Amino acid sequence: MIVRSFLDSNVLVYTDDVDSPAKQRSALDLAKAAISDGWGVVSTQVLQEYFAVTTRKLGVSPDVARDKIEIFSRPKISTLARAMSAGKPSFRVTTEKYSSNT
């Protein structure tokens, strides 16, 4: 049984943070696993926060941010509503990796 994990916006934002290479690498690995293994869950709010932060603070172009939102929204990454309607009530929040000073 796959336990779905909710990906916080910080995880998505760190995929574009070139000033924090260790966090960026961890975030990229985590996002890749979430997509390929199908356990990731994101909310619309997380996607909105990702867009706002990366375009305003990190200088990511809106076109690139939109393309990444499409990737983060693919069926293998469930949106919260899609996961709940599919009867997947088991979630864990995936933020602990980014609360340290790594």
Summary of the structure (lengths in Angstrom):
residues: 102
radius of gyration: 13.1
end to end distance: 30.9
largest distance: 39.1
contacts: 291
relative contact order: 0.25
helix: 55%
strand: 13%
